[in-house]
Amino acid sequence: MNGPIDPESDAQSGEFVRLLIGVQPLLRSFIGHLLPMSDSRDDLLQEVSMVMWQKRTSFTIAGDAEKDFRNWAYTIARFVVMSHQKQAKRQNQLIFSDDLIHTLASEFEESDPRMTERMPALGRCLQKVPSDDRRLLLERYSQHGAVESHARVGGRSSAALRGMLFRLRIALRRCVEQELQHQPEA
């Protein structure tokens, strides 16, 4: 698949969809890194995906398809986030400057070259976590205030749940490291 994507080609559209689905977890993390206090991460991810689909004919591969696609996706996400910030500014909401968005984006892109390997390993490790603990972890990172509401419902203190989350994150990090050690080098 060299050159621009032909929207009429089922094979190329299928490859595009495969790449789009594969980059979703990274894009969600990327958007969360750019807007850590925002509850609109999923909405922005959906908007980025729609823009990518609309612009799919402009995507070209120069070398490594996954890396080229990921970089293209990050660029589009950066502009979608900046557009979101402009809308928020018009509504007198606290926003980050475009320079800070660019800095955060560059920091994220350079932070972990093994991110594409870590995400599948994290998924496998999450499957090993008991379902109640996994739900707590997922709610913590998908909902603002999830720890407090989980504590109220479960009759525990927020501090106890934070300690539990800390231990779960350590266990997950160790599991991911072990998973990566057992993978053959590319």
FENVEN-V763021 format. One record per backbone hydrogen bond with DSSP energy under -0.5 kcal/mol. CO is the residue of the C=O (numbers start at 1). NH is the residue of the N-H. E is the energy in kcal/mol with one decimal. If there is no record, write none. Layout:
CO/NH/E ; CO/NH/E
//
This chain:
3/61/-0.5 ; 5/7/-0.7 ; 6/9/-1.9 ; 8/10/-0.6 ; 9/13/-2.6 ; 10/14/-2.7 ; 11/15/-2.2 ; 12/16/-2.5 ; 13/17/-2.6 ; 14/18/-2.4 ; 15/19/-2.5 ; 16/20/-2.8 ; 17/21/-2.8 ; 18/22/-2.1 ; 19/23/-1.6 ; 20/24/-0.8 ; 21/24/-0.7 ; 23/27/-2.7 ; 24/28/-2.6 ; 25/29/-1.9 ; 26/30/-2.8 ; 27/31/-3.0 ; 28/32/-2.2 ; 29/33/-2.1 ; 30/34/-1.9 ; 31/35/-2.3 ; 35/38/-1.8 ; 40/44/-2.7 ; 41/45/-2.4 ; 42/46/-2.2 ; 43/47/-2.2 ; 44/48/-2.9 ; 45/49/-2.4 ; 46/50/-2.2 ; 47/51/-2.5 ; 48/52/-2.7 ; 49/53/-2.3 ; 50/54/-2.4 ; 51/55/-2.1 ; 53/56/-1.1 ; 55/58/-2.3 ; 56/5/-0.7 ; 56/59/-1.0 ; 59/5/-0.7 ; 60/62/-0.5 ; 61/3/-0.7 ; 63/65/-0.7 ; 64/68/-3.1 ; 65/69/-2.7 ; 66/70/-2.7 ; 67/71/-2.6 ; 68/72/-2.3 ; 69/73/-2.9 ; 70/74/-2.6 ; 71/75/-2.0 ; 72/76/-2.2 ; 73/77/-2.8 ; 74/78/-2.6 ; 75/79/-1.9 ; 76/80/-2.4 ; 77/81/-2.7 ; 78/82/-2.3 ; 79/83/-2.2 ; 80/84/-2.5 ; 81/85/-2.5 ; 82/86/-2.0 ; 83/87/-2.0 ; 84/88/-2.3 ; 85/89/-2.4 ; 86/90/-1.8 ; 87/91/-1.0 ; 88/93/-2.7 ; 89/92/-1.9 ; 97/101/-2.3 ; 98/102/-2.6 ; 99/103/-2.3 ; 100/104/-3.1 ; 101/105/-2.6 ; 102/106/-2.5 ; 103/107/-2.5 ; 104/108/-2.5 ; 105/109/-2.6 ; 106/110/-1.8 ; 107/111/-1.0 ; 108/111/-0.6 ; 108/112/-0.7 ; 112/115/-2.0 ; 114/117/-1.0 ; 114/118/-2.3 ; 115/119/-2.2 ; 116/120/-0.6 ; 117/121/-1.3 ; 118/122/-3.0 ; 119/123/-2.3 ; 120/124/-2.2 ; 121/125/-2.4 ; 122/126/-2.8 ; 123/127/-1.4 ; 124/128/-0.6 ; 125/128/-1.1 ; 125/129/-0.6 ; 126/129/-1.0 ; 130/134/-2.7 ; 131/135/-2.5 ; 132/136/-2.0 ; 133/137/-2.5 ; 134/138/-2.8 ; 135/139/-2.8 ; 136/140/-2.4 ; 137/141/-1.5 ; 138/142/-0.7 ; 139/142/-0.7 ; 139/143/-2.2 ; 143/146/-1.5 ; 145/149/-2.0 ; 146/150/-2.7 ; 147/151/-2.4 ; 148/152/-2.3 ; 149/153/-2.3 ; 150/154/-2.5 ; 151/155/-1.1 ; 151/156/-1.9 ; 157/161/-1.9 ; 158/162/-2.5 ; 159/163/-2.2 ; 160/164/-2.1 ; 161/165/-2.8 ; 162/166/-2.3 ; 163/167/-2.1 ; 164/168/-2.5 ; 165/169/-2.7 ; 166/170/-2.0 ; 167/171/-2.3 ; 168/172/-2.6 ; 169/173/-2.6 ; 170/174/-2.4 ; 171/175/-2.4 ; 172/176/-2.9 ; 173/177/-2.4 ; 174/178/-2.4 ; 175/179/-2.7 ; 176/180/-2.6 ; 177/181/-1.9 ; 178/182/-1.4 ; 180/183/-0.9
//
